[in-house]
Amino acid sequence: MKIVVCIKQVPATNDAKIDPETKRIIREGLKAILNPFDTYAVEEAVQLRERFGGEVIVLSMGPEKAALSIREAVSVGADRGVLLSDRAFGGSDTWATSYALANAIRKIGDVDLVICGKQAVDGDTAQVGPGIAAHLDWKQATYVMAVEDASDDSIVVKRMHEDGYDICELKLPAVVTVVKDINTPRIPTLRGRLASEKIEVPVWKPADIGADLSKIGLDGSPTRVVRTAPPPPRNTVTKKISGTSAECADALIKELRLRSIL
């Protein structure tokens, strides 16, 4: 099974600032990490390779330093990685990003399965995985909490939703996005760290993946961020409830209803 895992390097802080003109995160000077949800995607791909054989290829789009996240994925078991990096990709929204990643997946060729984390912590849109599936015209399953079985032409997954879960069989090739319930990511070994430092991470430009320049970057993005604002502060007022257990329970329920929690 040939598996591509799409990952993203994200800021390692909650104090990221927004450029007032471009409305994008100012990433210069920020420490960056592998998107936490993507660690589960990498782990699941490695486990699938261990169960069914094949190859795990990590794919990312971002600045050249995003190669560090690719190396991190290799240190825990991925076989190799590819980075899409060019000024022309800058400012891509989720549609343009998924378009570029889909083109890169076509260039890799003969891919059976694409795995993504359910969302990136810096954007929280959860749109790139489904967008890749749409651009490739492949079957997809989101919020996958377990892979039940796989064969040469299909995969069976348990997909989480608000009322429980569904068991879905997808014909390959397919795209899945995974939640953190799916596994426990492994810790890289010393051998894995050393191997990740030795690999070459090829950098692909728009021409390498046959990307239409009018469909990538800020100009190729159909959505725009027009306004940003910090979330409202949380209510930190503490109220003490006294009385018997029954009286405290009744008072707590009334208070929660007043705050629209119940």
N, C-alpha and C positions, 0 to 999 in steps of 0.2 A: 504494500500500500504506500503510495507516494503522497505525503501529507505536507501541506504548506500551512505554517502558523503565522498569522499576521499580528505583529506586535507594534507597540508605540512607546517611545521614550517620553516621559511626562515630568513636570516639575516636582521636586521632592519636598514641597512646602505648600502650606495653605496661604502664605503671604504673597503669592504672585500678584504682580500689578498689571493693569490693562493699559495699553497704549491708547490715549484718548482720541487719536486720529484714526488708527486702523482698527481699533476695538479688539485687537488680538493680545494674547498674553506676551508680556515682555520676558523672553526666556534668557536673555543675556545675563550672565552672572548667577543664574539659578542652578543649584545642584539638580541633576536629573537622574531619574531611576526608571527601571522597566515598569510599565503600567501594572499595578498589582493584579488586576483581573487577567492579564496576559500570562502571568506565571502559571495559572491553572490550565490555560490553553496549551502552553508548552509541555507541561507535565502530562496532560492527557495524550498529546501526540506521541510523546516518548513511550508511554505505557502501551498505546496501540501498536507502535512499532515492535515493542518487546513481545506483544501477544501474537501479532500477525505478520511481522516482518515488514521490510520496506525502508523508507527514508523519510527523515523529518527535515524540512527546509524552512528556515525562519526568514520572513520578509518584513521589511519596515520601510517607511518613508519619513525622511526628516533630515536634519543637518548631519554633517559628517560624524559628529560625536555620538550619533545614534548607533554607530557601529559597536559602541560599548555594550548596549543592551543586547545586540545580536550575539556578541561574545558571551554575555551572561547566559543566554539561552543555550549556547553550545556547551557551556561548562556544566549544564545539568542534563545533557544528553542529545540535544539537537545535532544533526550531522553537519550542516553548513548554513550559510545565510547570505542574503542579498539585500543591499540598501539602495533605495531610490533617493537620490540627493541631487538637487539642482535648484538654482534660484527660481526657475520657472515653476517649480512645485509650490513655492511659498504662497501662503494665503489660501490654499485649497480648502474648501468646505468639505462636508462629508460626502457630497455627491462627486466632487472632483477627486477626492482622495480615493474613494472606492473605485472610480473609473481607472485611475492610475494603477492601483493594486491589481485590479482585474486584468489589465493589460500585461502586467508583470507575470501574473499567474499563467496567462496564455503563453508567454515567452518561455517560462520554465518548462511547460509542456508535460502532457501525460499525468496531470495531477488528479488524484482520486478524491481527496478530501481537503477542504480548507477549514481551519479551526481559528476562531477569534475569541478573545475575552468578551464578555457581554457588553462592556462599554469601557471607555477611557475615563479616568478620574478627573481629567482636566476639562472635559467637554460634557460627559454624562449624556450623550445623545443616544447611544446604542444603535446608531444608524449605519456604521461602516460595514459591519458583517452582512446585514441584509442588502446593503447597496452593492457589495461585491457579487452576491448571488444574483441580483437583478441584472447587473452588467454582463455576467457570464451566462445568464438564463439557466441557472442550475437550481435544483431543489435546495430548500434550506429548512433548518430547525433552530429556533432561538431558545435561550434560557435552558440549555441542556444540562441536566444534573447527573446523568449517567449514560455510558455507552453500554448497552446490553449485549450486543453481538455485531459482528461484521463479517462480510464475505467479499469475494472478488467484485461483486456488482451491487452490493447494498450494505446499509448500516442501520442498526436498530438502536434508537435512543429513547431515554426517558426525559420528557420535556416538562419543566415546571411551569405552572400557571397559578392564578389566584385561587382556584378551587381544588388544587391537587396537582396531578400530573397526567400526561398522555404518554402512551408508548407509540412511537412513530417509526415506520420503516421508510428509509429514503433510498432511492436508486442513486448510485454513484455515477458521475461525480456530484458532490454536494457541498454545502457550506453549513457549518454549525457554529453557534456562539455558546459559550459555556459559563456557568455560574460557579462560585467558589465551593459549593457543596460537592462538586464532582470528584475532588481528590485533595490530597495534601502534597503540595510541591516539595520536591526533594531538595536537600542541601547540596551544593556543588562539592565535589571531591577535589583533592589536590591535583589528581591526574586530569580531572575535567578542566580545572583552572588553567593548567599548563597547556592542555590541548587547545583551549579557546584563544590563548595568546598566539598560537602558531598559525591559526587558519588565516587565509586571505578572504576578506569580505569584498566582493566585487561591488562597484558603485555604478548603477545604471542611470543614464540620463533619459529625458523624454524620447529622444530619437531611438534609443536602445530598445524601448518597449513599444515603439510605433504610436506614441501618444500624440493626439491632436492638440497643439498648443492652445487652441481656443477652448479646450475642455478641462484645462488644469490651471492651477494658480488662482489668484484673486479674480482675474478677468474671466476665467472659465467657471467660476462658482455662481450658481443661480441664487444663492442665499447670501444675505449680508447681516452682520450684527450692527444694529442701529443704535442700541443703547445698552449700557451695562450698569449694574448697581449692586452693592453688597446686600446680602440677605438681611432681613430685619433682625434685630437682636432678640434673643430668646428671653422669655419671661423667667427671671431668676428670683422672683419674690417667693419666699417660703412662708407657708401658713401652717401653724401648729394646731392640731385637732386633739381635743381632750375629751374624756368621758369613757363610758363602757365600750367594750369591743363592738357591740351592735351599734351604739351611737356613733362611734368613730367610722364604722363602715358606711352608715347612712350619710354622714357628713362628707366623707370622701367621694362617694358617688355623686352627691349633689354638686360638689366643687368641680369634679371632672366634667359633668354635664354643662356647667356654666362656662367652662373653658372649651367646650365643643370637642373634647377628647372622646367622650362616649356618645 
